[in-house]
Amino acid sequence: MSALTRRSVAEKSAEIDLTPMLDVVFIMLIFFIVTASFIREASISLERPSLNPLPPSTEPKNIVVNLKADNQIFLDNRRIDHRSLRAYFERHRAANPEATLIINANNAAKTYAVAQISDAARQAGIYQITLANAE
């Protein structure tokens, strides 16, 4: 055999046929496309408020009294004396008869200050009193 024929036989046997590999790749691609689940993204529907203003709230507004650590009483971010609490409660109860009283008392506040506030509320006719812890 001549050197030329040996070389051409060796080159033919060294070639790689890519056709079967491409067939497998395309079959796998088709398999993954078919089995893939397409999820529809969830959306939120928004209801925009109308341009008409809402009617005023009919819920009674609560009276919030803040009692600080040094027994100072605050109503509507203003310091108030315990002697004028009853008049304030009576005015507020006249406007909102079903209003409740919330006392935000600091842990260091004295018990007599809480008693003064609740007594003034009871004298004004407010019997629903809630005691909260304000730190």
Phi and psi in radians as a Rosetta constraint file:
Dihedral C 1 N 2 CA 2 C 2 CIRCULARHARMONIC -1.527 0.35
Dihedral N 2 CA 2 C 2 N 3 CIRCULARHARMONIC 2.868 0.35
Dihedral C 2 N 3 CA 3 C 3 CIRCULARHARMONIC -1.184 0.35
Dihedral N 3 CA 3 C 3 N 4 CIRCULARHARMONIC -0.505 0.35
Dihedral C 3 N 4 CA 4 C 4 CIRCULARHARMONIC -1.193 0.35
Dihedral N 4 CA 4 C 4 N 5 CIRCULARHARMONIC -0.746 0.35
Dihedral C 4 N 5 CA 5 C 5 CIRCULARHARMONIC -1.247 0.35
Dihedral N 5 CA 5 C 5 N 6 CIRCULARHARMONIC -0.610 0.35
Dihedral C 5 N 6 CA 6 C 6 CIRCULARHARMONIC -1.134 0.35
Dihedral N 6 CA 6 C 6 N 7 CIRCULARHARMONIC -0.668 0.35
Dihedral C 6 N 7 CA 7 C 7 CIRCULARHARMONIC -1.194 0.35
Dihedral N 7 CA 7 C 7 N 8 CIRCULARHARMONIC -0.736 0.35
Dihedral C 7 N 8 CA 8 C 8 CIRCULARHARMONIC -1.180 0.35
Dihedral N 8 CA 8 C 8 N 9 CIRCULARHARMONIC -0.617 0.35
Dihedral C 8 N 9 CA 9 C 9 CIRCULARHARMONIC -1.180 0.35
Dihedral N 9 CA 9 C 9 N 10 CIRCULARHARMONIC -0.698 0.35
Dihedral C 9 N 10 CA 10 C 10 CIRCULARHARMONIC -1.192 0.35
Dihedral N 10 CA 10 C 10 N 11 CIRCULARHARMONIC -0.663 0.35
Dihedral C 10 N 11 CA 11 C 11 CIRCULARHARMONIC -1.182 0.35
Dihedral N 11 CA 11 C 11 N 12 CIRCULARHARMONIC -0.678 0.35
Dihedral C 11 N 12 CA 12 C 12 CIRCULARHARMONIC -1.166 0.35
Dihedral N 12 CA 12 C 12 N 13 CIRCULARHARMONIC -0.657 0.35
Dihedral C 12 N 13 CA 13 C 13 CIRCULARHARMONIC -1.328 0.35
Dihedral N 13 CA 13 C 13 N 14 CIRCULARHARMONIC -0.356 0.35
Dihedral C 13 N 14 CA 14 C 14 CIRCULARHARMONIC -1.505 0.35
Dihedral N 14 CA 14 C 14 N 15 CIRCULARHARMONIC -0.195 0.35
Dihedral C 14 N 15 CA 15 C 15 CIRCULARHARMONIC -1.303 0.35
Dihedral N 15 CA 15 C 15 N 16 CIRCULARHARMONIC 2.516 0.35
Dihedral C 15 N 16 CA 16 C 16 CIRCULARHARMONIC -1.890 0.35
Dihedral N 16 CA 16 C 16 N 17 CIRCULARHARMONIC 2.277 0.35
Dihedral C 16 N 17 CA 17 C 17 CIRCULARHARMONIC -1.577 0.35
Dihedral N 17 CA 17 C 17 N 18 CIRCULARHARMONIC 2.029 0.35
Dihedral C 17 N 18 CA 18 C 18 CIRCULARHARMONIC -1.547 0.35
Dihedral N 18 CA 18 C 18 N 19 CIRCULARHARMONIC -0.088 0.35
Dihedral C 18 N 19 CA 19 C 19 CIRCULARHARMONIC -1.043 0.35
Dihedral N 19 CA 19 C 19 N 20 CIRCULARHARMONIC -0.847 0.35
Dihedral C 19 N 20 CA 20 C 20 CIRCULARHARMONIC -1.102 0.35
Dihedral N 20 CA 20 C 20 N 21 CIRCULARHARMONIC -0.628 0.35
Dihedral C 20 N 21 CA 21 C 21 CIRCULARHARMONIC -1.157 0.35
Dihedral N 21 CA 21 C 21 N 22 CIRCULARHARMONIC -0.718 0.35
Dihedral C 21 N 22 CA 22 C 22 CIRCULARHARMONIC -1.151 0.35
Dihedral N 22 CA 22 C 22 N 23 CIRCULARHARMONIC -0.630 0.35
Dihedral C 22 N 23 CA 23 C 23 CIRCULARHARMONIC -1.073 0.35
Dihedral N 23 CA 23 C 23 N 24 CIRCULARHARMONIC -0.766 0.35
Dihedral C 23 N 24 CA 24 C 24 CIRCULARHARMONIC -1.137 0.35
Dihedral N 24 CA 24 C 24 N 25 CIRCULARHARMONIC -0.725 0.35
Dihedral C 24 N 25 CA 25 C 25 CIRCULARHARMONIC -1.104 0.35
Dihedral N 25 CA 25 C 25 N 26 CIRCULARHARMONIC -0.769 0.35
Dihedral C 25 N 26 CA 26 C 26 CIRCULARHARMONIC -1.176 0.35
Dihedral N 26 CA 26 C 26 N 27 CIRCULARHARMONIC -0.644 0.35
Dihedral C 26 N 27 CA 27 C 27 CIRCULARHARMONIC -1.130 0.35
Dihedral N 27 CA 27 C 27 N 28 CIRCULARHARMONIC -0.731 0.35
Dihedral C 27 N 28 CA 28 C 28 CIRCULARHARMONIC -1.140 0.35
Dihedral N 28 CA 28 C 28 N 29 CIRCULARHARMONIC -0.691 0.35
Dihedral C 28 N 29 CA 29 C 29 CIRCULARHARMONIC -1.072 0.35
Dihedral N 29 CA 29 C 29 N 30 CIRCULARHARMONIC -0.803 0.35
Dihedral C 29 N 30 CA 30 C 30 CIRCULARHARMONIC -1.108 0.35
Dihedral N 30 CA 30 C 30 N 31 CIRCULARHARMONIC -0.695 0.35
Dihedral C 30 N 31 CA 31 C 31 CIRCULARHARMONIC -1.068 0.35
Dihedral N 31 CA 31 C 31 N 32 CIRCULARHARMONIC -0.819 0.35
Dihedral C 31 N 32 CA 32 C 32 CIRCULARHARMONIC -1.193 0.35
Dihedral N 32 CA 32 C 32 N 33 CIRCULARHARMONIC -0.593 0.35
Dihedral C 32 N 33 CA 33 C 33 CIRCULARHARMONIC -1.187 0.35
Dihedral N 33 CA 33 C 33 N 34 CIRCULARHARMONIC -0.726 0.35
Dihedral C 33 N 34 CA 34 C 34 CIRCULARHARMONIC -1.214 0.35
Dihedral N 34 CA 34 C 34 N 35 CIRCULARHARMONIC -0.688 0.35
Dihedral C 34 N 35 CA 35 C 35 CIRCULARHARMONIC -1.509 0.35
Dihedral N 35 CA 35 C 35 N 36 CIRCULARHARMONIC -0.153 0.35
Dihedral C 35 N 36 CA 36 C 36 CIRCULARHARMONIC -1.196 0.35
Dihedral N 36 CA 36 C 36 N 37 CIRCULARHARMONIC 2.416 0.35
Dihedral C 36 N 37 CA 37 C 37 CIRCULARHARMONIC -1.776 0.35
Dihedral N 37 CA 37 C 37 N 38 CIRCULARHARMONIC 2.246 0.35
Dihedral C 37 N 38 CA 38 C 38 CIRCULARHARMONIC -1.696 0.35
Dihedral N 38 CA 38 C 38 N 39 CIRCULARHARMONIC 2.080 0.35
Dihedral C 38 N 39 CA 39 C 39 CIRCULARHARMONIC -1.701 0.35
Dihedral N 39 CA 39 C 39 N 40 CIRCULARHARMONIC 2.276 0.35
Dihedral C 39 N 40 CA 40 C 40 CIRCULARHARMONIC -1.401 0.35
Dihedral N 40 CA 40 C 40 N 41 CIRCULARHARMONIC 2.241 0.35
Dihedral C 40 N 41 CA 41 C 41 CIRCULARHARMONIC -1.212 0.35
Dihedral N 41 CA 41 C 41 N 42 CIRCULARHARMONIC 2.415 0.35
Dihedral C 41 N 42 CA 42 C 42 CIRCULARHARMONIC -1.300 0.35
Dihedral N 42 CA 42 C 42 N 43 CIRCULARHARMONIC 2.492 0.35
Dihedral C 42 N 43 CA 43 C 43 CIRCULARHARMONIC -2.254 0.35
Dihedral N 43 CA 43 C 43 N 44 CIRCULARHARMONIC 2.767 0.35
Dihedral C 43 N 44 CA 44 C 44 CIRCULARHARMONIC -1.927 0.35
Dihedral N 44 CA 44 C 44 N 45 CIRCULARHARMONIC 2.251 0.35
Dihedral C 44 N 45 CA 45 C 45 CIRCULARHARMONIC -1.591 0.35
Dihedral N 45 CA 45 C 45 N 46 CIRCULARHARMONIC 2.273 0.35
Dihedral C 45 N 46 CA 46 C 46 CIRCULARHARMONIC -1.788 0.35
Dihedral N 46 CA 46 C 46 N 47 CIRCULARHARMONIC 2.366 0.35
Dihedral C 46 N 47 CA 47 C 47 CIRCULARHARMONIC -1.853 0.35
Dihedral N 47 CA 47 C 47 N 48 CIRCULARHARMONIC 1.942 0.35
Dihedral C 47 N 48 CA 48 C 48 CIRCULARHARMONIC -1.402 0.35
Dihedral N 48 CA 48 C 48 N 49 CIRCULARHARMONIC 2.469 0.35
Dihedral C 48 N 49 CA 49 C 49 CIRCULARHARMONIC -1.220 0.35
Dihedral N 49 CA 49 C 49 N 50 CIRCULARHARMONIC 2.650 0.35
Dihedral C 49 N 50 CA 50 C 50 CIRCULARHARMONIC -1.278 0.35
Dihedral N 50 CA 50 C 50 N 51 CIRCULARHARMONIC 2.900 0.35
Dihedral C 50 N 51 CA 51 C 51 CIRCULARHARMONIC -1.349 0.35
Dihedral N 51 CA 51 C 51 N 52 CIRCULARHARMONIC -0.237 0.35
Dihedral C 51 N 52 CA 52 C 52 CIRCULARHARMONIC -1.283 0.35
Dihedral N 52 CA 52 C 52 N 53 CIRCULARHARMONIC 2.341 0.35
Dihedral C 52 N 53 CA 53 C 53 CIRCULARHARMONIC -1.211 0.35
Dihedral N 53 CA 53 C 53 N 54 CIRCULARHARMONIC 2.606 0.35
Dihedral C 53 N 54 CA 54 C 54 CIRCULARHARMONIC -1.302 0.35
Dihedral N 54 CA 54 C 54 N 55 CIRCULARHARMONIC 2.602 0.35
Dihedral C 54 N 55 CA 55 C 55 CIRCULARHARMONIC -1.172 0.35
Dihedral N 55 CA 55 C 55 N 56 CIRCULARHARMONIC 2.717 0.35
Dihedral C 55 N 56 CA 56 C 56 CIRCULARHARMONIC -1.071 0.35
Dihedral N 56 CA 56 C 56 N 57 CIRCULARHARMONIC 2.591 0.35
Dihedral C 56 N 57 CA 57 C 57 CIRCULARHARMONIC -1.166 0.35
Dihedral N 57 CA 57 C 57 N 58 CIRCULARHARMONIC 2.395 0.35
Dihedral C 57 N 58 CA 58 C 58 CIRCULARHARMONIC -1.686 0.35
Dihedral N 58 CA 58 C 58 N 59 CIRCULARHARMONIC -0.028 0.35
Dihedral C 58 N 59 CA 59 C 59 CIRCULARHARMONIC -1.250 0.35
Dihedral N 59 CA 59 C 59 N 60 CIRCULARHARMONIC 2.460 0.35
Dihedral C 59 N 60 CA 60 C 60 CIRCULARHARMONIC -1.219 0.35
Dihedral N 60 CA 60 C 60 N 61 CIRCULARHARMONIC 2.421 0.35
Dihedral C 60 N 61 CA 61 C 61 CIRCULARHARMONIC -1.456 0.35
Dihedral N 61 CA 61 C 61 N 62 CIRCULARHARMONIC 2.352 0.35
Dihedral C 61 N 62 CA 62 C 62 CIRCULARHARMONIC -1.377 0.35
Dihedral N 62 CA 62 C 62 N 63 CIRCULARHARMONIC 2.653 0.35
Dihedral C 62 N 63 CA 63 C 63 CIRCULARHARMONIC -1.664 0.35
Dihedral N 63 CA 63 C 63 N 64 CIRCULARHARMONIC 2.118 0.35
Dihedral C 63 N 64 CA 64 C 64 CIRCULARHARMONIC -1.930 0.35
Dihedral N 64 CA 64 C 64 N 65 CIRCULARHARMONIC 2.080 0.35
Dihedral C 64 N 65 CA 65 C 65 CIRCULARHARMONIC -1.938 0.35
Dihedral N 65 CA 65 C 65 N 66 CIRCULARHARMONIC 2.214 0.35
Dihedral C 65 N 66 CA 66 C 66 CIRCULARHARMONIC -1.789 0.35
Dihedral N 66 CA 66 C 66 N 67 CIRCULARHARMONIC 2.199 0.35
Dihedral C 66 N 67 CA 67 C 67 CIRCULARHARMONIC -1.962 0.35
Dihedral N 67 CA 67 C 67 N 68 CIRCULARHARMONIC 2.019 0.35
Dihedral C 67 N 68 CA 68 C 68 CIRCULARHARMONIC -1.431 0.35
Dihedral N 68 CA 68 C 68 N 69 CIRCULARHARMONIC 3.051 0.35
Dihedral C 68 N 69 CA 69 C 69 CIRCULARHARMONIC -1.150 0.35
Dihedral N 69 CA 69 C 69 N 70 CIRCULARHARMONIC -0.505 0.35
Dihedral C 69 N 70 CA 70 C 70 CIRCULARHARMONIC -1.653 0.35
Dihedral N 70 CA 70 C 70 N 71 CIRCULARHARMONIC 0.385 0.35
Dihedral C 70 N 71 CA 71 C 71 CIRCULARHARMONIC 1.137 0.35
Dihedral N 71 CA 71 C 71 N 72 CIRCULARHARMONIC 0.402 0.35
Dihedral C 71 N 72 CA 72 C 72 CIRCULARHARMONIC -1.452 0.35
Dihedral N 72 CA 72 C 72 N 73 CIRCULARHARMONIC 2.425 0.35
Dihedral C 72 N 73 CA 73 C 73 CIRCULARHARMONIC -1.837 0.35
Dihedral N 73 CA 73 C 73 N 74 CIRCULARHARMONIC 2.287 0.35
Dihedral C 73 N 74 CA 74 C 74 CIRCULARHARMONIC -2.167 0.35
Dihedral N 74 CA 74 C 74 N 75 CIRCULARHARMONIC 2.281 0.35
Dihedral C 74 N 75 CA 75 C 75 CIRCULARHARMONIC -2.181 0.35
Dihedral N 75 CA 75 C 75 N 76 CIRCULARHARMONIC 2.224 0.35
Dihedral C 75 N 76 CA 76 C 76 CIRCULARHARMONIC 0.935 0.35
Dihedral N 76 CA 76 C 76 N 77 CIRCULARHARMONIC 0.733 0.35
Dihedral C 76 N 77 CA 77 C 77 CIRCULARHARMONIC 1.079 0.35
Dihedral N 77 CA 77 C 77 N 78 CIRCULARHARMONIC 0.442 0.35
Dihedral C 77 N 78 CA 78 C 78 CIRCULARHARMONIC -2.201 0.35
Dihedral N 78 CA 78 C 78 N 79 CIRCULARHARMONIC 2.437 0.35
Dihedral C 78 N 79 CA 79 C 79 CIRCULARHARMONIC -1.289 0.35
Dihedral N 79 CA 79 C 79 N 80 CIRCULARHARMONIC 2.389 0.35
Dihedral C 79 N 80 CA 80 C 80 CIRCULARHARMONIC -2.372 0.35
Dihedral N 80 CA 80 C 80 N 81 CIRCULARHARMONIC 2.557 0.35
Dihedral C 80 N 81 CA 81 C 81 CIRCULARHARMONIC -1.395 0.35
Dihedral N 81 CA 81 C 81 N 82 CIRCULARHARMONIC 2.579 0.35
Dihedral C 81 N 82 CA 82 C 82 CIRCULARHARMONIC -1.154 0.35
Dihedral N 82 CA 82 C 82 N 83 CIRCULARHARMONIC -0.375 0.35
Dihedral C 82 N 83 CA 83 C 83 CIRCULARHARMONIC -1.289 0.35
Dihedral N 83 CA 83 C 83 N 84 CIRCULARHARMONIC -0.384 0.35
Dihedral C 83 N 84 CA 84 C 84 CIRCULARHARMONIC -1.718 0.35
Dihedral N 84 CA 84 C 84 N 85 CIRCULARHARMONIC 0.090 0.35
Dihedral C 84 N 85 CA 85 C 85 CIRCULARHARMONIC -1.133 0.35
Dihedral N 85 CA 85 C 85 N 86 CIRCULARHARMONIC -0.759 0.35
Dihedral C 85 N 86 CA 86 C 86 CIRCULARHARMONIC -1.041 0.35
Dihedral N 86 CA 86 C 86 N 87 CIRCULARHARMONIC -0.758 0.35
Dihedral C 86 N 87 CA 87 C 87 CIRCULARHARMONIC -1.122 0.35
Dihedral N 87 CA 87 C 87 N 88 CIRCULARHARMONIC -0.700 0.35
Dihedral C 87 N 88 CA 88 C 88 CIRCULARHARMONIC -1.121 0.35
Dihedral N 88 CA 88 C 88 N 89 CIRCULARHARMONIC -0.773 0.35
Dihedral C 88 N 89 CA 89 C 89 CIRCULARHARMONIC -1.114 0.35
Dihedral N 89 CA 89 C 89 N 90 CIRCULARHARMONIC -0.693 0.35
Dihedral C 89 N 90 CA 90 C 90 CIRCULARHARMONIC -1.121 0.35
Dihedral N 90 CA 90 C 90 N 91 CIRCULARHARMONIC -0.728 0.35
Dihedral C 90 N 91 CA 91 C 91 CIRCULARHARMONIC -1.108 0.35
Dihedral N 91 CA 91 C 91 N 92 CIRCULARHARMONIC -0.764 0.35
Dihedral C 91 N 92 CA 92 C 92 CIRCULARHARMONIC -1.195 0.35
Dihedral N 92 CA 92 C 92 N 93 CIRCULARHARMONIC -0.654 0.35
Dihedral C 92 N 93 CA 93 C 93 CIRCULARHARMONIC -1.205 0.35
Dihedral N 93 CA 93 C 93 N 94 CIRCULARHARMONIC -0.550 0.35
Dihedral C 93 N 94 CA 94 C 94 CIRCULARHARMONIC -1.136 0.35
Dihedral N 94 CA 94 C 94 N 95 CIRCULARHARMONIC -0.638 0.35
Dihedral C 94 N 95 CA 95 C 95 CIRCULARHARMONIC -1.385 0.35
Dihedral N 95 CA 95 C 95 N 96 CIRCULARHARMONIC -0.642 0.35
Dihedral C 95 N 96 CA 96 C 96 CIRCULARHARMONIC -2.313 0.35
Dihedral N 96 CA 96 C 96 N 97 CIRCULARHARMONIC 1.583 0.35
Dihedral C 96 N 97 CA 97 C 97 CIRCULARHARMONIC -1.146 0.35
Dihedral N 97 CA 97 C 97 N 98 CIRCULARHARMONIC -0.399 0.35
Dihedral C 97 N 98 CA 98 C 98 CIRCULARHARMONIC -1.755 0.35
Dihedral N 98 CA 98 C 98 N 99 CIRCULARHARMONIC 0.261 0.35
Dihedral C 98 N 99 CA 99 C 99 CIRCULARHARMONIC -1.218 0.35
Dihedral N 99 CA 99 C 99 N 100 CIRCULARHARMONIC 2.603 0.35
Dihedral C 99 N 100 CA 100 C 100 CIRCULARHARMONIC -1.971 0.35
Dihedral N 100 CA 100 C 100 N 101 CIRCULARHARMONIC 2.819 0.35
Dihedral C 100 N 101 CA 101 C 101 CIRCULARHARMONIC -1.858 0.35
Dihedral N 101 CA 101 C 101 N 102 CIRCULARHARMONIC 2.278 0.35
Dihedral C 101 N 102 CA 102 C 102 CIRCULARHARMONIC -2.044 0.35
Dihedral N 102 CA 102 C 102 N 103 CIRCULARHARMONIC 2.118 0.35
Dihedral C 102 N 103 CA 103 C 103 CIRCULARHARMONIC -1.838 0.35
Dihedral N 103 CA 103 C 103 N 104 CIRCULARHARMONIC 1.946 0.35
Dihedral C 103 N 104 CA 104 C 104 CIRCULARHARMONIC -1.597 0.35
Dihedral N 104 CA 104 C 104 N 105 CIRCULARHARMONIC 1.720 0.35
Dihedral C 104 N 105 CA 105 C 105 CIRCULARHARMONIC -1.829 0.35
Dihedral N 105 CA 105 C 105 N 106 CIRCULARHARMONIC 2.380 0.35
Dihedral C 105 N 106 CA 106 C 106 CIRCULARHARMONIC -1.275 0.35
Dihedral N 106 CA 106 C 106 N 107 CIRCULARHARMONIC 2.681 0.35
Dihedral C 106 N 107 CA 107 C 107 CIRCULARHARMONIC -1.076 0.35
Dihedral N 107 CA 107 C 107 N 108 CIRCULARHARMONIC -0.533 0.35
Dihedral C 107 N 108 CA 108 C 108 CIRCULARHARMONIC -1.510 0.35
Dihedral N 108 CA 108 C 108 N 109 CIRCULARHARMONIC -0.063 0.35
Dihedral C 108 N 109 CA 109 C 109 CIRCULARHARMONIC -1.236 0.35
Dihedral N 109 CA 109 C 109 N 110 CIRCULARHARMONIC 2.598 0.35
Dihedral C 109 N 110 CA 110 C 110 CIRCULARHARMONIC -1.393 0.35
Dihedral N 110 CA 110 C 110 N 111 CIRCULARHARMONIC 2.653 0.35
Dihedral C 110 N 111 CA 111 C 111 CIRCULARHARMONIC -1.173 0.35
Dihedral N 111 CA 111 C 111 N 112 CIRCULARHARMONIC -0.595 0.35
Dihedral C 111 N 112 CA 112 C 112 CIRCULARHARMONIC -1.123 0.35
Dihedral N 112 CA 112 C 112 N 113 CIRCULARHARMONIC -0.519 0.35
Dihedral C 112 N 113 CA 113 C 113 CIRCULARHARMONIC -1.198 0.35
Dihedral N 113 CA 113 C 113 N 114 CIRCULARHARMONIC -0.694 0.35
Dihedral C 113 N 114 CA 114 C 114 CIRCULARHARMONIC -1.142 0.35
Dihedral N 114 CA 114 C 114 N 115 CIRCULARHARMONIC -0.682 0.35
Dihedral C 114 N 115 CA 115 C 115 CIRCULARHARMONIC -1.139 0.35
Dihedral N 115 CA 115 C 115 N 116 CIRCULARHARMONIC -0.672 0.35
Dihedral C 115 N 116 CA 116 C 116 CIRCULARHARMONIC -1.096 0.35
Dihedral N 116 CA 116 C 116 N 117 CIRCULARHARMONIC -0.744 0.35
Dihedral C 116 N 117 CA 117 C 117 CIRCULARHARMONIC -1.143 0.35
Dihedral N 117 CA 117 C 117 N 118 CIRCULARHARMONIC -0.828 0.35
Dihedral C 117 N 118 CA 118 C 118 CIRCULARHARMONIC -1.182 0.35
Dihedral N 118 CA 118 C 118 N 119 CIRCULARHARMONIC -0.601 0.35
Dihedral C 118 N 119 CA 119 C 119 CIRCULARHARMONIC -1.136 0.35
Dihedral N 119 CA 119 C 119 N 120 CIRCULARHARMONIC -0.742 0.35
Dihedral C 119 N 120 CA 120 C 120 CIRCULARHARMONIC -1.104 0.35
Dihedral N 120 CA 120 C 120 N 121 CIRCULARHARMONIC -0.652 0.35
Dihedral C 120 N 121 CA 121 C 121 CIRCULARHARMONIC -1.176 0.35
Dihedral N 121 CA 121 C 121 N 122 CIRCULARHARMONIC -0.730 0.35
Dihedral C 121 N 122 CA 122 C 122 CIRCULARHARMONIC -1.153 0.35
Dihedral N 122 CA 122 C 122 N 123 CIRCULARHARMONIC -0.645 0.35
Dihedral C 122 N 123 CA 123 C 123 CIRCULARHARMONIC -1.166 0.35
Dihedral N 123 CA 123 C 123 N 124 CIRCULARHARMONIC -0.483 0.35
Dihedral C 123 N 124 CA 124 C 124 CIRCULARHARMONIC -1.503 0.35
Dihedral N 124 CA 124 C 124 N 125 CIRCULARHARMONIC -0.094 0.35
Dihedral C 124 N 125 CA 125 C 125 CIRCULARHARMONIC 1.706 0.35
Dihedral N 125 CA 125 C 125 N 126 CIRCULARHARMONIC 0.219 0.35
Dihedral C 125 N 126 CA 126 C 126 CIRCULARHARMONIC -1.742 0.35
Dihedral N 126 CA 126 C 126 N 127 CIRCULARHARMONIC 2.029 0.35
Dihedral C 126 N 127 CA 127 C 127 CIRCULARHARMONIC -1.953 0.35
Dihedral N 127 CA 127 C 127 N 128 CIRCULARHARMONIC -0.157 0.35
Dihedral C 127 N 128 CA 128 C 128 CIRCULARHARMONIC -1.676 0.35
Dihedral N 128 CA 128 C 128 N 129 CIRCULARHARMONIC 1.766 0.35
Dihedral C 128 N 129 CA 129 C 129 CIRCULARHARMONIC -2.121 0.35
Dihedral N 129 CA 129 C 129 N 130 CIRCULARHARMONIC 2.299 0.35
Dihedral C 129 N 130 CA 130 C 130 CIRCULARHARMONIC -2.065 0.35
Dihedral N 130 CA 130 C 130 N 131 CIRCULARHARMONIC 2.325 0.35
Dihedral C 130 N 131 CA 131 C 131 CIRCULARHARMONIC -1.836 0.35
Dihedral N 131 CA 131 C 131 N 132 CIRCULARHARMONIC 2.145 0.35
Dihedral C 131 N 132 CA 132 C 132 CIRCULARHARMONIC -2.060 0.35
Dihedral N 132 CA 132 C 132 N 133 CIRCULARHARMONIC 2.758 0.35
Dihedral C 132 N 133 CA 133 C 133 CIRCULARHARMONIC -1.754 0.35
Dihedral N 133 CA 133 C 133 N 134 CIRCULARHARMONIC 2.001 0.35
Dihedral C 133 N 134 CA 134 C 134 CIRCULARHARMONIC -1.931 0.35
Dihedral N 134 CA 134 C 134 N 135 CIRCULARHARMONIC 2.067 0.35
